[in-house]
Amino acid sequence: MKNPPAKPNQLITKEFAKQLNLNYNNKKQTNNLKAKSVEKEDANAIWYSIEELEKYIHYAKTKGAEDGYAVDGIRFYFGVYPDDEKHGEKAGLTTLFLVPTGKKVKSKTPKVQSFALVEEQEEETVDIQSLDPMNYGNIGRPPSLIY
């Protein structure tokens, strides 16, 4: 490969991405009813540099093609960091992670059915599970950002 993509520094495992999203969904369902002695102001915005986004897009397109996908987008998921010391000041706070999407590339071999060529239906766009999601953008710190 002439220009292999540099692996982005912000990749996370698919398992951690699922945990972040589940934590987010659970947090919103309970409407933050947990009483805490010190409330932290949660993120209301996430920022990624153009350079990191371009690097991630290059990674997704290249690795996605290697895995047989036509990458067509990026899906953004909300998550919440686990509420433990390992995640420091981010513990319990909202995050946003990115997952490449695309369609599996079909073989170009025509199929014959009842002596007529049949065109295969395109699959719908799906999250590409073989690629790592990207996380760790910069969150909007207090005072909160207003759009």
Backbone bond lengths (Angstrom), bond angles and torsions (degrees), N, CA, C in turn:
res aa  C-N    CA-C-N  psi(-1)  N-CA   C-N-CA  omega(-1)  CA-C   N-CA-C  phi
1 M - - - 1.439 - - 1.530 107.63 -
2 K 1.332 116.49 130.12 1.461 121.35 -174.73 1.527 112.70 -69.09
3 N 1.331 117.92 -48.14 1.457 121.74 -176.23 1.527 110.12 -130.14
4 P 1.359 116.80 75.75 1.467 117.56 -178.44 1.523 110.62 -65.73
5 P 1.340 117.28 143.46 1.459 119.35 -178.11 1.524 111.11 -71.45
6 A 1.309 115.30 144.89 1.460 120.07 172.00 1.521 106.86 -74.70
7 K 1.312 116.29 136.61 1.457 119.85 179.55 1.528 108.52 -70.94
8 P 1.344 118.12 122.97 1.466 120.13 -179.90 1.532 111.48 -58.73
9 N 1.322 116.76 144.72 1.463 122.45 -179.58 1.514 112.69 -71.95
10 Q 1.331 118.13 -18.85 1.459 121.43 -171.77 1.521 114.12 -96.90
11 L 1.328 118.05 18.01 1.458 119.85 -179.77 1.527 110.29 -71.52
12 I 1.323 114.70 144.49 1.465 121.49 174.79 1.524 106.80 -127.89
13 T 1.319 116.96 165.10 1.461 119.75 178.83 1.527 110.14 -75.63
14 K 1.320 115.62 157.29 1.462 120.53 177.40 1.534 110.26 -63.22
15 E 1.341 116.43 -35.21 1.460 120.82 179.50 1.527 110.89 -63.70
16 F 1.340 116.10 -43.64 1.457 120.01 179.59 1.526 110.22 -66.64
17 A 1.339 116.97 -38.32 1.463 120.83 177.47 1.528 110.49 -60.65
18 K 1.327 117.08 -43.32 1.468 120.65 178.57 1.528 110.32 -63.19
19 Q 1.352 117.00 -40.17 1.454 120.99 178.95 1.525 110.46 -63.79
20 L 1.335 117.30 -43.63 1.459 121.10 179.02 1.527 110.83 -59.34
21 N 1.340 116.69 -45.17 1.454 120.54 -177.82 1.528 111.26 -67.64
22 L 1.332 117.22 -41.10 1.465 120.84 177.49 1.530 110.00 -62.85
23 N 1.335 116.61 -43.37 1.467 120.09 177.85 1.520 110.83 -59.59
24 Y 1.333 116.78 -41.78 1.468 120.51 179.70 1.519 110.61 -62.68
25 N 1.324 116.01 -48.69 1.472 119.77 -179.49 1.519 111.12 -60.30
26 N 1.343 116.75 -43.08 1.474 120.71 179.26 1.516 110.79 -65.01
27 K 1.317 117.22 -40.61 1.464 121.16 -178.49 1.523 110.56 -63.61
28 K 1.325 117.15 -43.26 1.465 120.45 -178.93 1.518 111.36 -70.59
29 Q 1.336 117.80 -33.01 1.469 120.58 179.70 1.515 111.68 -67.88
30 T 1.316 117.17 -36.04 1.466 120.03 -178.87 1.519 111.88 -87.13
31 N 1.362 116.94 -2.27 1.471 122.29 178.25 1.523 112.80 51.92
32 N 1.332 114.43 35.68 1.465 119.90 176.67 1.522 112.75 56.01
33 L 1.326 116.95 43.13 1.462 120.04 -177.94 1.529 113.12 -76.10
34 K 1.334 116.90 -10.03 1.457 119.64 179.17 1.523 109.34 -65.89
35 A 1.300 115.82 131.70 1.470 119.94 177.20 1.522 108.64 -83.99
36 K 1.321 116.08 129.00 1.458 121.58 177.70 1.515 107.98 -125.71
37 S 1.327 115.39 144.16 1.458 118.51 -179.86 1.526 111.01 -68.57
38 V 1.327 117.10 -35.16 1.458 120.80 178.98 1.522 108.22 -127.23
39 E 1.321 116.82 110.96 1.457 121.00 178.46 1.527 109.66 -82.52
40 K 1.322 116.54 133.16 1.458 121.17 175.53 1.516 107.44 -98.64
41 E 1.319 116.66 141.57 1.460 119.57 176.16 1.522 108.04 -75.13
42 D 1.322 116.17 126.04 1.462 121.28 -176.41 1.524 110.87 -82.89
43 A 1.313 114.98 160.80 1.463 121.47 179.06 1.521 110.43 -65.95
44 N 1.314 115.98 141.39 1.458 119.86 171.55 1.522 110.18 -121.52
45 A 1.337 116.61 4.79 1.463 122.04 176.81 1.521 108.45 -157.19
46 I 1.313 116.16 149.04 1.464 122.75 177.11 1.522 107.05 -127.84
47 W 1.334 117.47 137.39 1.457 122.45 -177.37 1.520 109.70 -122.89
48 Y 1.346 116.07 135.20 1.462 123.61 172.55 1.518 107.60 -124.29
49 S 1.329 117.37 141.13 1.459 120.04 176.95 1.527 109.46 -71.84
50 I 1.313 116.06 152.19 1.463 121.57 175.95 1.527 109.64 -57.66
51 E 1.333 116.39 -41.70 1.464 120.87 -179.25 1.526 111.64 -58.43
52 E 1.347 117.35 -46.69 1.466 120.43 179.31 1.528 111.53 -67.19
53 L 1.338 117.17 -39.23 1.470 119.87 177.97 1.529 110.96 -64.25
54 E 1.334 116.88 -44.16 1.471 119.91 178.70 1.522 111.32 -63.43
55 K 1.337 116.62 -39.81 1.466 120.46 178.25 1.527 109.94 -63.56
56 Y 1.343 116.39 -41.15 1.460 120.20 179.89 1.532 110.94 -67.13
57 I 1.323 117.18 -41.90 1.464 120.79 178.29 1.527 110.37 -62.21
58 H 1.323 117.54 -43.57 1.478 121.47 177.43 1.531 110.13 -60.71
59 Y 1.323 116.40 -45.57 1.470 121.93 176.85 1.529 110.60 -57.95
60 A 1.350 116.47 -49.22 1.463 121.34 -176.51 1.530 111.39 -63.01
61 K 1.328 117.39 -45.01 1.467 120.59 -179.21 1.531 110.97 -64.40
62 T 1.326 116.19 -45.18 1.469 120.42 -176.74 1.518 111.52 -68.79
63 K 1.335 116.80 -52.90 1.468 120.82 -178.72 1.527 110.69 -68.56
64 G 1.332 117.47 -35.23 1.461 120.48 177.61 1.517 111.23 -62.35
65 A 1.331 117.10 -44.01 1.470 121.43 177.98 1.528 110.03 -61.73
66 E 1.341 116.72 -41.28 1.468 120.33 177.79 1.526 111.19 -61.27
67 D 1.326 116.78 -31.51 1.460 121.81 -179.88 1.529 112.63 -91.34
68 G 1.348 116.98 6.96 1.461 120.96 175.16 1.516 115.26 86.70
69 Y 1.340 118.02 26.11 1.460 121.32 179.67 1.519 111.42 -117.30
70 A 1.332 115.35 146.10 1.461 122.12 167.58 1.529 104.42 -96.03
71 V 1.326 116.18 101.09 1.467 121.05 -177.20 1.523 108.59 -69.43
72 D 1.336 115.98 128.74 1.460 119.01 -175.96 1.525 113.90 -126.26
73 G 1.330 117.71 0.69 1.453 118.02 179.81 1.510 112.59 178.98
74 I 1.315 113.75 -175.87 1.462 123.11 176.67 1.524 106.76 -131.65
75 R 1.338 116.03 128.74 1.457 120.82 175.67 1.531 107.37 -100.09
76 F 1.338 116.72 137.00 1.457 122.60 179.80 1.524 108.88 -105.27
77 Y 1.323 116.20 124.92 1.464 121.98 179.01 1.523 109.78 -113.83
78 F 1.329 115.98 143.14 1.452 121.64 171.52 1.519 108.53 -84.47
79 G 1.315 116.43 149.36 1.453 122.13 175.96 1.514 108.99 -148.64
80 V 1.330 115.84 171.65 1.453 122.55 174.19 1.522 106.87 -134.16
81 Y 1.333 115.99 129.18 1.456 119.85 178.46 1.520 109.86 -63.96
82 P 1.344 117.17 145.08 1.465 119.92 176.47 1.527 109.87 -57.85
83 D 1.318 115.39 146.80 1.466 121.51 -177.75 1.526 109.31 -86.17
84 D 1.332 116.59 69.15 1.458 120.49 178.06 1.526 110.46 -141.45
85 E 1.320 115.58 163.12 1.468 122.13 -175.28 1.527 112.92 -58.92
86 K 1.322 116.80 -30.65 1.468 121.63 -176.80 1.532 111.87 -55.55
87 H 1.322 117.38 -28.60 1.462 121.27 -176.00 1.530 112.56 -100.35
88 G 1.333 116.51 7.30 1.466 122.08 172.73 1.514 113.22 51.97
89 E 1.343 115.72 -133.23 1.468 120.15 -175.95 1.520 113.24 -68.50
90 K 1.348 118.10 -13.45 1.469 120.97 178.61 1.530 112.07 -84.26
91 A 1.338 117.83 -11.87 1.471 121.92 -176.86 1.528 110.58 -52.86
92 G 1.325 115.85 126.95 1.459 122.10 177.63 1.517 115.19 78.49
93 L 1.332 118.12 -0.43 1.465 120.57 -177.51 1.528 112.46 -98.70
94 T 1.319 115.40 157.67 1.459 123.32 -178.32 1.525 111.24 -69.54
95 T 1.327 115.38 145.63 1.459 122.01 172.21 1.520 108.74 -137.60
96 L 1.307 115.45 172.19 1.458 122.71 177.95 1.515 106.20 -133.70
97 F 1.342 117.69 128.29 1.461 119.16 176.65 1.513 109.89 -126.12
98 L 1.328 115.00 154.58 1.464 122.74 -172.90 1.519 110.02 -110.46
99 V 1.337 116.00 140.74 1.459 122.36 178.83 1.524 108.01 -132.98
100 P 1.345 117.88 126.35 1.468 119.60 177.50 1.529 110.86 -66.11
101 T 1.330 115.83 146.51 1.462 121.18 176.19 1.522 109.08 -122.84
102 G 1.326 115.48 159.14 1.454 119.53 177.85 1.506 111.28 179.03
103 K 1.324 113.70 -176.01 1.461 121.91 178.27 1.518 108.20 -117.61
104 K 1.323 115.54 140.45 1.452 120.78 176.88 1.526 107.49 -65.80
105 V 1.333 116.51 132.66 1.459 121.16 -179.62 1.524 108.22 -75.99
106 K 1.320 114.99 127.75 1.463 120.78 -179.95 1.526 109.13 -87.19
107 S 1.314 115.63 152.51 1.471 118.66 175.24 1.521 108.37 -68.30
108 K 1.304 116.75 151.90 1.464 120.68 -176.35 1.525 112.32 -90.25
109 T 1.316 116.69 14.23 1.456 120.77 179.48 1.524 109.04 -79.96
110 P 1.340 117.92 121.17 1.471 119.08 179.07 1.530 110.99 -68.26
111 K 1.310 115.83 144.78 1.464 120.82 177.69 1.523 108.48 -101.65
112 V 1.305 115.23 142.42 1.460 120.11 -179.92 1.529 108.38 -108.91
113 Q 1.326 114.89 126.89 1.459 120.67 178.70 1.526 106.61 -137.38
114 S 1.295 116.43 121.05 1.460 122.16 -177.86 1.533 110.26 53.27
115 F 1.305 117.37 44.13 1.466 125.23 176.87 1.527 114.13 61.86
116 A 1.340 118.07 18.73 1.462 121.08 177.69 1.531 108.74 -126.03
117 L 1.326 115.62 143.78 1.461 118.59 176.61 1.526 108.82 -72.20
118 V 1.316 115.59 133.64 1.459 121.00 -179.38 1.518 108.28 -118.12
119 E 1.314 115.91 126.65 1.465 120.13 178.39 1.519 108.83 -83.67
120 E 1.335 115.88 132.02 1.458 119.64 179.90 1.523 110.50 -72.23
121 Q 1.321 116.09 143.08 1.463 121.25 176.02 1.529 109.01 -71.69
122 E 1.323 116.75 140.19 1.454 119.54 175.58 1.513 109.38 -73.53
123 E 1.331 115.63 141.70 1.457 119.91 173.81 1.525 108.63 -71.63
124 E 1.312 115.74 159.21 1.461 117.99 174.11 1.528 108.80 -79.60
125 T 1.304 115.18 161.66 1.458 120.63 179.02 1.522 109.70 -65.33
126 V 1.337 116.42 133.44 1.459 122.40 -179.51 1.520 109.87 -129.93
127 D 1.344 116.03 160.89 1.458 120.21 170.40 1.529 107.15 -66.18
128 I 1.315 116.81 135.27 1.469 120.88 -179.94 1.523 107.51 -87.88
129 Q 1.317 115.52 103.24 1.462 121.85 -173.33 1.529 113.56 -72.09
130 S 1.323 118.28 -17.77 1.464 120.24 -178.61 1.528 112.52 -81.17
131 L 1.343 117.94 -8.21 1.463 121.70 179.70 1.521 110.61 -107.49
132 D 1.329 116.28 144.20 1.465 120.70 179.96 1.521 111.21 -74.89
133 P 1.346 116.90 138.50 1.461 120.62 173.56 1.535 110.22 -68.47
134 M 1.346 117.04 162.75 1.460 122.58 176.51 1.521 108.99 -113.85
135 N 1.338 115.98 139.90 1.461 122.62 -178.81 1.523 108.79 -139.90
136 Y 1.295 115.99 -168.09 1.461 124.74 173.02 1.516 114.05 69.10
137 G 1.341 116.18 46.04 1.457 120.06 168.05 1.522 107.50 -78.36
138 N 1.307 117.25 175.27 1.469 121.06 177.61 1.517 108.91 -90.31
139 I 1.347 116.24 130.36 1.462 119.82 -177.96 1.513 110.66 -88.71
140 G 1.330 115.16 155.14 1.454 120.78 175.12 1.518 109.17 -70.21
141 R 1.303 117.66 115.04 1.461 122.44 -178.80 1.518 110.50 -90.92
142 P 1.312 116.20 156.68 1.460 119.41 177.31 1.522 110.55 -55.67
143 P 1.322 121.46 140.46 1.464 121.75 -4.01 1.523 111.28 -69.75
144 S 1.327 116.23 147.40 1.460 121.55 -177.63 1.518 111.29 -58.22
145 L 1.315 114.26 147.04 1.445 120.37 175.78 1.523 109.35 -76.75
146 I 1.304 116.64 145.44 1.458 120.91 176.21 1.521 106.97 -119.17
147 Y 1.329 116.60 127.55 1.465 120.62 -177.95 1.497 110.08 -81.61
